[in-house]
Amino acid sequence: MTLDVLYFAWVRERIGLPRERIETEAATVSALVEELIAREDRYAAAFADLSALRVAVDQDLTDFGASLSGAREVAFFPPMTGG
Amino acid sequence: MAVRVQKAPFDLGAEIAAFSTGLAATGAIVTFTGVVRDEDGRLERMEIEHYPGMTERALAAIEDEARRRWSLTDALVIHRHGTLRPGDHIMMVATAARHRAAAFEAAEFLMDYLKSRAPFWKKEYGADGAAWVAAKDEDENALTRW
C-alpha cells in the first residue's frame, strides 16, 4: 500500500523532511516504525524513544499498536503543546 | 460553534462583540485569551507549527464534546500558527451558556484539551538559542479531572 507519512516539530527536523510517500506492507504502526528505523540513522535517531512520540493515523490520535489496514496517512510528532 | 486556525492576528474586541451578538437565550459568556509571555525578556519570538486538517478536526471534536457536556448555546476557538512575539495573542476561546458555571467550566475544558490534544507545537527563539517547548506532565494530568 501507499502511505503518506508526515513528521512534525523535532521529528521533522531529525528526519529532515516534512512528509514522504512510502510503499509498505506494514500491518501496524509499530511495523512501519521498524521499517523506517532500518532505513537510515536519521530515522533511528527520531524513533529512538517511542515514549516521547505520538502518532496519528488518518488524522486521529492513536497508539503504536494501531492497524494500518486501509490507512492513507500516518503522522509522527512529539506531545502537543497548544494553548 | 466555530473553530478557526489562522496565521493572521485576530481582533479580540471584534471577536467577542460578534460572538456575544444575538444570544438572547444565554445568560453567561466567558472568554479566555492566551498571550505570548516574554519569559523575563528571554523570548524573542515563537514559531507555532500545526498539522493542517487534523488540527481543525481535533478542535472541532473538542468543541463538540464541550457543547454536549455543558449544553452550550455557542462556542468559539481561534488558534494562531506561524511567528508570534511577546504580547501577541496566540489563541482565544469563548463559551456561551445559560449560567456562568457551565460557561467557565466549558472554557477550562476547552483550554485543557486543546493544550494536549490539538496538534500544535511551539518552538521558542531567544537569548538562549532555539528550543521546542516540552509538554508538561501537569497539562496531561489536567485532563484527568474531566
gemmi code that builds the backbone of each chain (N, CA, C; Angstrom):
import gemmi

chains = {
    "A": [
        ("MET", (0.846, -1.196, 0.000), (0.000, 0.000, 0.000), (0.882, 1.246, 0.000)),
        ("THR", (0.271, 2.338, -0.413), (0.995, 3.607, -0.414), (0.512, 4.459, 0.753)),
        ("LEU", (1.469, 4.926, 1.534), (1.129, 5.741, 2.700), (1.816, 7.097, 2.599)),
        ("ASP", (1.084, 8.140, 2.976), (1.727, 9.430, 3.190), (2.153, 9.470, 4.654)),
        ("VAL", (3.452, 9.669, 4.877), (3.965, 9.714, 6.249), (4.424, 11.137, 6.535)),
        ("LEU", (3.888, 11.706, 7.606), (4.167, 13.110, 7.942), (4.941, 13.198, 9.248)),
        ("TYR", (5.816, 14.196, 9.324), (6.614, 14.403, 10.535), (6.477, 15.855, 10.965)),
        ("PHE", (6.364, 16.054, 12.271), (6.215, 17.419, 12.772), (7.228, 17.713, 13.881)),
        ("ALA", (7.476, 19.013, 14.047), (8.331, 19.546, 15.123), (9.723, 18.884, 15.068)),
        ("TRP", (10.265, 18.436, 16.224), (11.652, 17.939, 16.167), (11.759, 16.611, 15.430)),
        ("VAL", (10.666, 15.904, 15.257), (10.717, 14.665, 14.459), (11.010, 15.037, 13.003)),
        ("ARG", (10.332, 16.073, 12.530), (10.581, 16.586, 11.175), (12.035, 17.046, 11.034)),
        ("GLU", (12.529, 17.751, 12.051), (13.911, 18.248, 11.970), (14.922, 17.100, 11.949)),
        ("ARG", (14.690, 16.078, 12.791), (15.646, 14.970, 12.841), (15.645, 14.155, 11.558)),
        ("ILE", (14.471, 13.937, 10.993), (14.398, 13.139, 9.775), (14.764, 13.972, 8.550)),
        ("GLY", (14.507, 15.275, 8.646), (14.977, 16.177, 7.599), (13.980, 16.420, 6.491)),
        ("LEU", (12.734, 15.991, 6.709), (11.696, 16.320, 5.721), (10.321, 16.285, 6.397)),
        ("PRO", (9.375, 17.058, 5.853), (8.062, 17.149, 6.495), (7.119, 16.013, 6.147)),
        ("ARG", (7.302, 15.419, 4.957), (6.417, 14.307, 4.571), (7.054, 13.529, 3.441)),
        ("GLU", (6.638, 12.286, 3.309), (7.113, 11.456, 2.206), (6.072, 10.388, 1.923)),
        ("ARG", (6.146, 9.852, 0.717), (5.219, 8.791, 0.321), (5.987, 7.477, 0.367)),
        ("ILE", (5.401, 6.495, 1.048), (6.114, 5.252, 1.292), (5.288, 4.068, 0.798)),
        ("GLU", (5.978, 3.141, 0.138), (5.355, 1.856, -0.218), (5.679, 0.887, 0.899)),
        ("THR", (4.675, 0.318, 1.511), (4.926, -0.567, 2.641), (3.838, -1.625, 2.739)),
        ("GLU", (4.204, -2.734, 3.354), (3.203, -3.761, 3.677), (3.031, -3.861, 5.181)),
        ("ALA", (3.547, -2.866, 5.911), (3.467, -2.898, 7.380), (2.003, -2.984, 7.819)),
        ("ALA", (1.732, -3.896, 8.744), (0.352, -4.098, 9.190), (-0.020, -3.150, 10.330)),
        ("THR", (1.003, -2.707, 11.068), (0.740, -1.833, 12.216), (1.703, -0.641, 12.186)),
        ("VAL", (1.395, 0.350, 13.016), (2.287, 1.499, 13.143), (3.665, 1.027, 13.599)),
        ("SER", (3.703, 0.118, 14.576), (4.999, -0.384, 15.071), (5.825, -1.003, 13.954)),
        ("ALA", (5.182, -1.779, 13.098), (5.901, -2.418, 11.989), (6.439, -1.370, 11.020)),
        ("LEU", (5.653, -0.310, 10.803), (6.114, 0.782, 9.940), (7.338, 1.468, 10.558)),
        ("VAL", (7.290, 1.692, 11.874), (8.420, 2.324, 12.564), (9.666, 1.458, 12.419)),
        ("GLU", (9.521, 0.135, 12.554), (10.667, -0.770, 12.398), (11.265, -0.641, 10.994)),
        ("GLU", (10.401, -0.570, 9.989), (10.880, -0.403, 8.611), (11.665, 0.898, 8.444)),
        ("LEU", (11.124, 1.962, 9.029), (11.781, 3.273, 8.896), (13.133, 3.274, 9.601)),
        ("ILE", (13.156, 2.685, 10.820), (14.401, 2.656, 11.597), (15.497, 1.911, 10.821)),
        ("ALA", (15.087, 0.858, 10.111), (16.071, 0.052, 9.383), (16.643, 0.786, 8.170)),
        ("ARG", (15.962, 1.852, 7.751), (16.397, 2.577, 6.550), (17.695, 3.336, 6.725)),
        ("GLU", (17.692, 4.229, 7.721), (18.812, 5.164, 7.861), (18.922, 5.620, 9.307)),
        ("ASP", (20.095, 6.110, 9.656), (20.349, 6.542, 11.032), (19.413, 7.662, 11.488)),
        ("ARG", (19.082, 8.564, 10.547), (18.257, 9.699, 10.972), (16.879, 9.237, 11.442)),
        ("TYR", (16.379, 8.146, 10.858), (15.104, 7.594, 11.330), (15.289, 6.935, 12.695)),
        ("ALA", (16.393, 6.215, 12.822), (16.680, 5.559, 14.103), (16.783, 6.608, 15.215)),
        ("ALA", (17.385, 7.756, 14.875), (17.527, 8.824, 15.880), (16.160, 9.398, 16.249)),
        ("ALA", (15.315, 9.574, 15.243), (13.998, 10.168, 15.507), (13.107, 9.222, 16.303)),
        ("PHE", (13.249, 7.913, 16.057), (12.360, 6.946, 16.708), (13.038, 6.219, 17.866)),
        ("ALA", (14.123, 6.798, 18.398), (14.887, 6.126, 19.454), (14.045, 5.901, 20.708)),
        ("ASP", (13.190, 6.858, 21.029), (12.392, 6.745, 22.262), (10.912, 6.952, 21.906)),
        ("LEU", (10.207, 5.851, 21.717), (8.808, 5.963, 21.285), (7.917, 6.581, 22.354)),
        ("SER", (8.364, 6.525, 23.621), (7.537, 7.129, 24.677), (7.498, 8.651, 24.533)),
        ("ALA", (8.459, 9.208, 23.763), (8.495, 10.660, 23.545), (7.724, 11.052, 22.294)),
        ("LEU", (7.070, 10.069, 21.652), (6.374, 10.337, 20.390), (4.898, 10.020, 20.474)),
        ("ARG", (4.156, 10.685, 19.621), (2.728, 10.396, 19.453), (2.512, 10.072, 17.975)),
        ("VAL", (1.420, 9.370, 17.706), (1.140, 9.010, 16.317), (-0.340, 9.227, 16.007)),
        ("ALA", (-0.600, 9.664, 14.788), (-1.977, 9.787, 14.305), (-2.092, 9.001, 13.007)),
        ("VAL", (-3.170, 8.247, 12.878), (-3.468, 7.539, 11.635), (-4.716, 8.186, 11.042)),
        ("ASP", (-4.574, 8.642, 9.804), (-5.659, 9.381, 9.143), (-6.215, 10.484, 10.043)),
        ("GLN", (-5.297, 11.173, 10.684), (-5.587, 12.382, 11.475), (-6.331, 12.115, 12.779)),
        ("ASP", (-6.338, 10.858, 13.213), (-6.873, 10.554, 14.539), (-5.742, 10.042, 15.410)),
        ("LEU", (-5.627, 10.612, 16.615), (-4.602, 10.177, 17.556), (-4.828, 8.709, 17.906)),
        ("THR", (-3.746, 7.919, 17.883), (-3.885, 6.506, 18.202), (-2.621, 6.037, 18.913)),
        ("ASP", (-2.361, 4.710, 18.916), (-1.137, 4.233, 19.566), (-0.324, 3.409, 18.579)),
        ("PHE", (0.875, 3.011, 19.012), (1.791, 2.357, 18.087), (1.335, 0.944, 17.689)),
        ("GLY", (0.397, 0.396, 18.431), (-0.123, -0.926, 18.079), (-1.223, -0.869, 17.036)),
        ("ALA", (-1.618, 0.347, 16.637), (-2.770, 0.510, 15.744), (-2.537, -0.141, 14.375)),
        ("SER", (-3.603, -0.689, 13.822), (-3.568, -1.296, 12.491), (-3.449, -0.215, 11.415)),
        ("LEU", (-2.773, -0.568, 10.336), (-2.677, 0.355, 9.198), (-3.599, -0.074, 8.055)),
        ("SER", (-4.457, -1.039, 8.325), (-5.372, -1.519, 7.294), (-6.260, -0.375, 6.793)),
        ("GLY", (-6.184, -0.096, 5.518), (-6.999, 0.964, 4.928), (-6.476, 2.366, 5.169)),
        ("ALA", (-5.365, 2.491, 5.883), (-4.850, 3.827, 6.221), (-4.246, 4.511, 4.997)),
        ("ARG", (-4.349, 5.822, 4.982), (-3.746, 6.601, 3.892), (-2.647, 7.528, 4.396)),
        ("GLU", (-2.765, 7.938, 5.668), (-1.850, 8.961, 6.184), (-1.465, 8.625, 7.621)),
        ("VAL", (-0.155, 8.649, 7.884), (0.341, 8.410, 9.244), (1.235, 9.592, 9.618)),
        ("ALA", (1.052, 10.109, 10.815), (1.868, 11.245, 11.242), (2.542, 10.944, 12.571)),
        ("PHE", (3.814, 11.340, 12.668), (4.576, 11.165, 13.903), (4.981, 12.542, 14.429)),
        ("PHE", (4.843, 12.719, 15.740), (5.169, 14.028, 16.324), (5.367, 13.906, 17.829)),
        ("PRO", (5.993, 14.909, 18.441), (6.125, 14.898, 19.899), (4.792, 15.266, 20.552)),
        ("PRO", (4.692, 15.088, 21.880), (3.473, 15.513, 22.576), (3.148, 16.964, 22.217)),
        ("MET", (1.864, 17.226, 22.086), (1.421, 18.522, 21.566), (1.512, 19.615, 22.635)),
        ("THR", (1.739, 20.833, 22.154), (1.887, 21.968, 23.084), (1.088, 23.158, 22.558)),
        ("GLY", (-0.222, 22.962, 22.506), (-1.074, 24.066, 22.076), (-1.399, 24.994, 23.237)),
        ("GLY", (-2.296, 25.913, 22.940), (-2.770, 26.817, 24.005), (-1.929, 28.048, 24.160)),
    ],
    "B": [
        ("MET", (-21.166, 27.566, 16.782), (-19.948, 26.797, 17.043), (-18.959, 27.052, 15.908)),
        ("ALA", (-17.740, 27.355, 16.254), (-16.767, 27.608, 15.196), (-15.358, 27.334, 15.708)),
        ("VAL", (-14.528, 26.898, 14.773), (-13.116, 26.673, 15.031), (-12.355, 27.368, 13.918)),
        ("ARG", (-11.370, 28.165, 14.282), (-10.552, 28.816, 13.261), (-9.072, 28.662, 13.587)),
        ("VAL", (-8.318, 28.225, 12.605), (-6.871, 28.101, 12.747), (-6.274, 29.043, 11.724)),
        ("GLN", (-5.510, 30.003, 12.161), (-5.071, 31.045, 11.230), (-3.708, 31.603, 11.609)),
        ("LYS", (-3.045, 32.125, 10.568), (-1.737, 32.746, 10.765), (-1.914, 34.196, 11.212)),
        ("ALA", (-2.935, 34.835, 10.675), (-3.136, 36.269, 10.916), (-3.573, 36.541, 12.351)),
        ("PRO", (-3.251, 37.732, 12.862), (-3.769, 38.130, 14.169), (-5.295, 38.200, 14.130)),
        ("PHE", (-5.920, 38.126, 15.314), (-7.369, 38.326, 15.375), (-7.640, 39.533, 16.262)),
        ("ASP", (-8.766, 40.163, 16.008), (-9.166, 41.356, 16.777), (-10.032, 40.877, 17.942)),
        ("LEU", (-9.449, 40.837, 19.115), (-10.115, 40.261, 20.284), (-11.460, 40.942, 20.553)),
        ("GLY", (-11.468, 42.272, 20.533), (-12.702, 43.005, 20.814), (-13.787, 42.703, 19.798)),
        ("ALA", (-13.397, 42.682, 18.526), (-14.374, 42.415, 17.469), (-14.897, 40.985, 17.561)),
        ("GLU", (-14.005, 40.046, 17.914), (-14.434, 38.645, 18.033), (-15.443, 38.488, 19.168)),
        ("ILE", (-15.160, 39.124, 20.308), (-16.069, 38.997, 21.449), (-17.401, 39.684, 21.140)),
        ("ALA", (-17.328, 40.849, 20.484), (-18.557, 41.564, 20.133), (-19.420, 40.716, 19.200)),
        ("ALA", (-18.784, 40.098, 18.199), (-19.536, 39.282, 17.245), (-20.107, 38.043, 17.931)),
        ("PHE", (-19.288, 37.444, 18.799), (-19.713, 36.219, 19.481), (-20.915, 36.476, 20.379)),
        ("SER", (-20.941, 37.643, 21.007), (-21.964, 37.917, 22.022), (-23.242, 38.525, 21.438)),
        ("THR", (-23.258, 38.688, 20.119), (-24.448, 39.255, 19.480), (-25.495, 38.165, 19.231)),
        ("GLY", (-26.754, 38.485, 19.554), (-27.852, 37.581, 19.217), (-27.934, 36.351, 20.085)),
        ("LEU", (-27.464, 36.430, 21.301), (-27.524, 35.284, 22.202), (-28.521, 35.556, 23.329)),
        ("ALA", (-29.783, 35.807, 22.964), (-30.794, 36.192, 23.953), (-31.069, 35.080, 24.961)),
        ("ALA", (-30.858, 33.818, 24.556), (-31.138, 32.706, 25.467), (-29.986, 32.467, 26.438)),
        ("THR", (-28.910, 33.238, 26.245), (-27.684, 32.994, 27.010), (-27.555, 33.977, 28.164)),
        ("GLY", (-27.231, 33.460, 29.337), (-27.039, 34.354, 30.475), (-25.583, 34.623, 30.755)),
        ("ALA", (-24.670, 33.820, 30.161), (-23.261, 33.936, 30.529), (-22.348, 33.700, 29.333)),
        ("ILE", (-21.374, 34.581, 29.175), (-20.333, 34.397, 28.164), (-18.986, 34.501, 28.861)),
        ("VAL", (-18.147, 33.502, 28.648), (-16.792, 33.522, 29.191), (-15.822, 33.528, 28.025)),
        ("THR", (-14.798, 34.373, 28.110), (-13.744, 34.330, 27.098), (-12.393, 34.198, 27.785)),
        ("PHE", (-11.491, 33.489, 27.126), (-10.116, 33.363, 27.600), (-9.208, 33.700, 26.423)),
        ("THR", (-8.133, 34.422, 26.699), (-7.161, 34.757, 25.662), (-5.767, 34.329, 26.113)),
        ("GLY", (-5.071, 33.584, 25.291), (-3.693, 33.200, 25.574), (-2.752, 34.227, 24.960)),
        ("VAL", (-1.771, 34.680, 25.756), (-0.839, 35.722, 25.331), (0.589, 35.172, 25.403)),
        ("VAL", (1.425, 35.525, 24.429), (2.828, 35.075, 24.443), (3.567, 35.805, 25.564)),
        ("ARG", (4.124, 35.032, 26.505), (4.921, 35.618, 27.597), (6.331, 35.938, 27.097)),
        ("ASP", (6.947, 36.955, 27.665), (8.316, 37.279, 27.224), (9.376, 36.479, 27.986)),
        ("GLU", (8.936, 35.664, 28.952), (9.850, 34.833, 29.754), (10.987, 35.689, 30.318)),
        ("ASP", (10.601, 36.741, 31.023), (11.554, 37.670, 31.652), (12.526, 38.272, 30.638)),
        ("GLY", (12.030, 38.517, 29.445), (12.841, 39.175, 28.429), (13.682, 38.227, 27.593)),
        ("ARG", (13.645, 36.913, 27.905), (14.497, 35.964, 27.169), (13.891, 35.536, 25.834)),
        ("LEU", (12.571, 35.671, 25.701), (11.942, 35.199, 24.458), (11.887, 36.312, 23.418)),
        ("GLU", (12.428, 35.989, 22.238), (12.369, 36.954, 21.146), (11.143, 36.677, 20.281)),
        ("ARG", (10.950, 35.403, 19.932), (9.768, 35.035, 19.154), (9.475, 33.553, 19.327)),
        ("MET", (8.322, 33.157, 18.823), (7.898, 31.771, 18.907), (7.364, 31.381, 17.538)),
        ("GLU", (7.696, 30.164, 17.110), (7.125, 29.640, 15.865), (6.173, 28.514, 16.242)),
        ("ILE", (4.924, 28.641, 15.823), (3.950, 27.597, 16.114), (3.658, 26.822, 14.843)),
        ("GLU", (3.930, 25.512, 14.925), (3.687, 24.600, 13.811), (2.393, 23.838, 14.111)),
        ("HIS", (1.665, 23.456, 13.086), (0.489, 22.623, 13.331), (0.297, 21.646, 12.183)),
        ("TYR", (-0.697, 20.812, 12.315), (-0.965, 19.732, 11.367), (-2.265, 20.082, 10.657)),
        ("PRO", (-2.168, 20.780, 9.522), (-3.386, 21.227, 8.835), (-4.305, 20.047, 8.555)),
        ("GLY", (-5.552, 20.215, 8.812), (-6.503, 19.114, 8.631), (-6.803, 18.468, 9.967)),
        ("MET", (-5.775, 17.874, 10.575), (-6.008, 17.245, 11.883), (-6.310, 18.300, 12.942)),
        ("THR", (-5.659, 19.455, 12.836), (-5.881, 20.499, 13.837), (-7.348, 20.894, 13.891)),
        ("GLU", (-7.921, 21.164, 12.721), (-9.314, 21.584, 12.666), (-10.232, 20.469, 13.168)),
        ("ARG", (-9.925, 19.231, 12.779), (-10.734, 18.093, 13.230), (-10.671, 17.928, 14.732)),
        ("ALA", (-9.457, 18.031, 15.290), (-9.284, 17.836, 16.736), (-9.998, 18.938, 17.512)),
        ("LEU", (-9.855, 20.171, 17.051), (-10.510, 21.283, 17.749), (-12.033, 21.158, 17.666)),
        ("ALA", (-12.531, 20.771, 16.499), (-13.980, 20.620, 16.344), (-14.503, 19.511, 17.253)),
        ("ALA", (-13.740, 18.420, 17.384), (-14.164, 17.314, 18.249), (-14.190, 17.755, 19.711)),
        ("ILE", (-13.184, 18.525, 20.113), (-13.122, 19.019, 21.495), (-14.289, 19.977, 21.756)),
        ("GLU", (-14.571, 20.823, 20.771), (-15.663, 21.777, 20.915), (-17.019, 21.045, 20.986)),
        ("ASP", (-17.182, 20.017, 20.149), (-18.423, 19.237, 20.187), (-18.632, 18.600, 21.558)),
        ("GLU", (-17.524, 18.087, 22.100), (-17.604, 17.447, 23.417), (-18.011, 18.465, 24.488)),
        ("ALA", (-17.452, 19.652, 24.430), (-17.797, 20.701, 25.397), (-19.266, 21.106, 25.250)),
        ("ARG", (-19.699, 21.226, 24.024), (-21.087, 21.631, 23.779), (-22.054, 20.600, 24.360)),
        ("ARG", (-21.709, 19.323, 24.168), (-22.556, 18.236, 24.640), (-22.591, 18.202, 26.181)),
        ("ARG", (-21.416, 18.332, 26.793), (-21.355, 18.196, 28.251), (-22.025, 19.340, 28.994)),
        ("TRP", (-21.911, 20.557, 28.444), (-22.403, 21.726, 29.184), (-23.594, 22.401, 28.497)),
        ("SER", (-24.165, 21.759, 27.497), (-25.318, 22.341, 26.786), (-25.057, 23.794, 26.392)),
        ("LEU", (-23.912, 24.031, 25.797), (-23.544, 25.398, 25.418), (-24.474, 25.915, 24.321)),
        ("THR", (-24.767, 27.207, 24.369), (-25.521, 27.797, 23.264), (-24.574, 28.164, 22.121)),
        ("ASP", (-23.294, 28.389, 22.449), (-22.318, 28.641, 21.381), (-20.906, 28.477, 21.948)),
        ("ALA", (-19.964, 28.280, 21.054), (-18.548, 28.206, 21.450), (-17.694, 28.634, 20.264)),
        ("LEU", (-16.541, 29.168, 20.579), (-15.604, 29.623, 19.547), (-14.178, 29.302, 19.993)),
        ("VAL", (-13.392, 28.757, 19.087), (-11.965, 28.554, 19.346), (-11.201, 29.160, 18.178)),
        ("ILE", (-10.265, 30.050, 18.481), (-9.360, 30.588, 17.462), (-7.939, 30.285, 17.933)),
        ("HIS", (-7.133, 29.696, 17.074), (-5.748, 29.399, 17.449), (-4.842, 29.815, 16.292)),
        ("ARG", (-3.801, 30.553, 16.611), (-2.888, 31.009, 15.560), (-1.707, 30.067, 15.390)),
        ("HIS", (-1.069, 30.152, 14.233), (0.191, 29.456, 13.998), (1.131, 30.432, 13.306)),
        ("GLY", (2.360, 30.003, 13.083), (3.334, 30.902, 12.465), (4.144, 31.628, 13.527)),
        ("THR", (4.615, 32.819, 13.175), (5.500, 33.577, 14.063), (4.703, 34.449, 15.022)),
        ("LEU", (5.000, 34.324, 16.316), (4.360, 35.186, 17.310), (5.426, 35.762, 18.231)),
        ("ARG", (5.154, 36.963, 18.695), (6.115, 37.648, 19.561), (5.480, 37.957, 20.905)),
        ("PRO", (6.325, 38.246, 21.921), (5.780, 38.539, 23.246), (4.680, 39.599, 23.171)),
        ("GLY", (3.594, 39.321, 23.866), (2.458, 40.235, 23.871), (1.402, 39.880, 22.841)),
        ("ASP", (1.782, 39.090, 21.832), (0.783, 38.691, 20.814), (-0.245, 37.741, 21.412)),
        ("HIS", (-1.451, 37.794, 20.873), (-2.497, 36.858, 21.278), (-2.350, 35.576, 20.471)),
        ("ILE", (-2.108, 34.460, 21.159), (-1.950, 33.169, 20.472), (-3.300, 32.578, 20.134)),
        ("MET", (-4.205, 32.603, 21.093), (-5.470, 31.891, 20.894), (-6.534, 32.478, 21.793)),
        ("MET", (-7.772, 32.158, 21.477), (-8.864, 32.526, 22.376), (-9.941, 31.448, 22.332)),
        ("VAL", (-10.632, 31.333, 23.452), (-11.844, 30.520, 23.446), (-12.967, 31.386, 24.004)),
        ("ALA", (-14.159, 31.146, 23.532), (-15.340, 31.805, 24.075), (-16.424, 30.746, 24.225)),
        ("THR", (-17.141, 30.826, 25.320), (-18.245, 29.892, 25.554), (-19.470, 30.676, 25.984)),
        ("ALA", (-20.624, 30.212, 25.559), (-21.885, 30.836, 25.947), (-22.811, 29.764, 26.505)),
        ("ALA", (-23.367, 30.045, 27.679), (-24.268, 29.089, 28.323), (-25.333, 29.857, 29.090)),
        ("ARG", (-26.326, 29.143, 29.601), (-27.390, 29.829, 30.346), (-26.866, 30.377, 31.663)),
        ("HIS", (-25.901, 29.663, 32.270), (-25.387, 30.087, 33.581), (-23.864, 30.089, 33.582)),
        ("ARG", (-23.286, 30.894, 34.469), (-21.848, 31.119, 34.381), (-21.004, 29.890, 34.718)),
        ("ALA", (-21.480, 29.030, 35.625), (-20.665, 27.874, 35.997), (-20.359, 27.022, 34.762)),
        ("ALA", (-21.373, 26.790, 33.950), (-21.184, 25.982, 32.741), (-20.236, 26.679, 31.770)),
        ("ALA", (-20.390, 27.985, 31.632), (-19.537, 28.723, 30.688), (-18.075, 28.689, 31.132)),
        ("PHE", (-17.832, 28.883, 32.444), (-16.448, 28.828, 32.955), (-15.865, 27.425, 32.808)),
        ("GLU", (-16.632, 26.430, 33.230), (-16.119, 25.051, 33.172), (-15.830, 24.627, 31.738)),
        ("ALA", (-16.725, 24.957, 30.839), (-16.531, 24.567, 29.436), (-15.290, 25.259, 28.858)),
        ("ALA", (-15.064, 26.515, 29.246), (-13.877, 27.233, 28.750), (-12.605, 26.565, 29.272)),
        ("GLU", (-12.619, 26.144, 30.536), (-11.442, 25.462, 31.099), (-11.218, 24.107, 30.422)),
        ("PHE", (-12.308, 23.406, 30.176), (-12.226, 22.121, 29.484), (-11.606, 22.305, 28.099)),
        ("LEU", (-12.093, 23.302, 27.369), (-11.547, 23.571, 26.026), (-10.052, 23.868, 26.109)),
        ("MET", (-9.664, 24.681, 27.077), (-8.247, 25.028, 27.225), (-7.408, 23.803, 27.557)),
        ("ASP", (-7.887, 23.018, 28.526), (-7.118, 21.832, 28.935), (-6.942, 20.874, 27.768)),
        ("TYR", (-7.997, 20.659, 27.007), (-7.908, 19.697, 25.915), (-7.109, 20.212, 24.733)),
        ("LEU", (-7.253, 21.485, 24.424), (-6.508, 21.939, 23.242), (-5.012, 22.064, 23.518)),
        ("LYS", (-4.640, 22.164, 24.795), (-3.204, 22.179, 25.123), (-2.537, 20.845, 24.810)),
        ("SER", (-3.242, 19.748, 25.062), (-2.618, 18.428, 24.943), (-3.145, 17.563, 23.813)),
        ("ARG", (-4.258, 17.960, 23.187), (-4.868, 17.086, 22.187), (-5.022, 17.736, 20.813)),
        ("ALA", (-4.668, 19.002, 20.690), (-4.708, 19.634, 19.372), (-3.263, 19.714, 18.876)),
        ("PRO", (-3.033, 19.303, 17.615), (-1.657, 19.166, 17.126), (-0.964, 20.490, 16.785)),
        ("PHE", (-0.539, 21.160, 17.863), (0.293, 22.368, 17.745), (1.610, 22.091, 18.469)),
        ("TRP", (2.681, 22.687, 17.960), (3.985, 22.583, 18.618), (4.650, 23.952, 18.573)),
        ("LYS", (5.231, 24.323, 19.720), (5.854, 25.644, 19.816), (7.367, 25.518, 19.865)),
        ("LYS", (8.023, 26.362, 19.091), (9.479, 26.454, 19.185), (9.822, 27.871, 19.586)),
        ("GLU", (10.620, 27.999, 20.645), (10.965, 29.323, 21.159), (12.354, 29.737, 20.694)),
        ("TYR", (12.470, 30.997, 20.306), (13.757, 31.566, 19.878), (14.071, 32.741, 20.793)),
        ("GLY", (15.297, 32.774, 21.293), (15.630, 33.888, 22.175), (17.092, 33.897, 22.551)),
        ("ALA", (17.371, 34.563, 23.639), (18.752, 34.754, 24.087), (19.452, 33.417, 24.329)),
        ("ASP", (18.674, 32.387, 24.696), (19.280, 31.082, 24.998), (19.325, 30.167, 23.773)),
        ("GLY", (19.041, 30.693, 22.585), (19.011, 29.862, 21.386), (17.593, 29.457, 21.045)),
        ("ALA", (17.460, 28.316, 20.358), (16.136, 27.850, 19.937), (15.848, 26.505, 20.579)),
        ("ALA", (14.600, 26.318, 21.006), (14.237, 25.037, 21.628), (12.746, 24.783, 21.486)),
        ("TRP", (12.401, 23.517, 21.231), (10.997, 23.119, 21.214), (10.476, 23.127, 22.635)),
        ("VAL", (9.286, 23.627, 22.815), (8.658, 23.625, 24.138), (8.224, 22.187, 24.446)),
        ("ALA", (8.638, 21.696, 25.613), (8.269, 20.330, 26.008), (6.882, 20.337, 26.640)),
        ("ALA", (6.129, 19.269, 26.370), (4.812, 19.151, 27.006), (5.016, 18.941, 28.502)),
        ("LYS", (4.139, 19.520, 29.288), (4.258, 19.405, 30.748), (3.345, 18.293, 31.269)),
        ("ASP", (3.851, 17.543, 32.247), (3.032, 16.495, 32.863), (1.745, 17.081, 33.423)),
        ("GLU", (1.862, 18.302, 33.981), (0.671, 18.899, 34.608), (-0.427, 19.158, 33.573)),
        ("ASP", (-0.025, 19.419, 32.315), (-1.041, 19.633, 31.278), (-1.769, 18.334, 30.959)),
        ("GLU", (-1.007, 17.246, 30.913), (-1.624, 15.935, 30.663), (-2.497, 15.550, 31.854)),
        ("ASN", (-1.973, 15.793, 33.062), (-2.724, 15.441, 34.272), (-4.015, 16.241, 34.396)),
        ("ALA", (-4.004, 17.450, 33.832), (-5.190, 18.310, 33.928), (-6.400, 17.658, 33.267)),
        ("LEU", (-6.143, 16.746, 32.309), (-7.260, 16.118, 31.605), (-8.014, 15.135, 32.489)),
        ("THR", (-7.333, 14.625, 33.524), (-7.969, 13.588, 34.348), (-9.143, 14.141, 35.146)),
        ("ARG", (-9.183, 15.455, 35.351), (-10.292, 15.994, 36.152), (-11.597, 16.051, 35.371)),
        ("TRP", (-11.524, 15.876, 34.051), (-12.747, 15.890, 33.250), (-13.243, 14.475, 33.010)),
    ],
}
model = gemmi.Model(1)
for chain_id, residues in chains.items():
    chain = gemmi.Chain(chain_id)
    for i, (resn, *xyz) in enumerate(residues, 1):
        res = gemmi.Residue()
        res.name, res.seqid = resn, gemmi.SeqId(i, " ")
        for name, pos in zip(("N", "CA", "C"), xyz):
            atom = gemmi.Atom()
            atom.name, atom.element = name, gemmi.Element(name[0])
            atom.pos, atom.b_iso = gemmi.Position(*pos), 0.0
            res.add_atom(atom)
        chain.add_residue(res)
    model.add_chain(chain)
structure = gemmi.Structure()
structure.add_model(model)
structure.setup_entities()
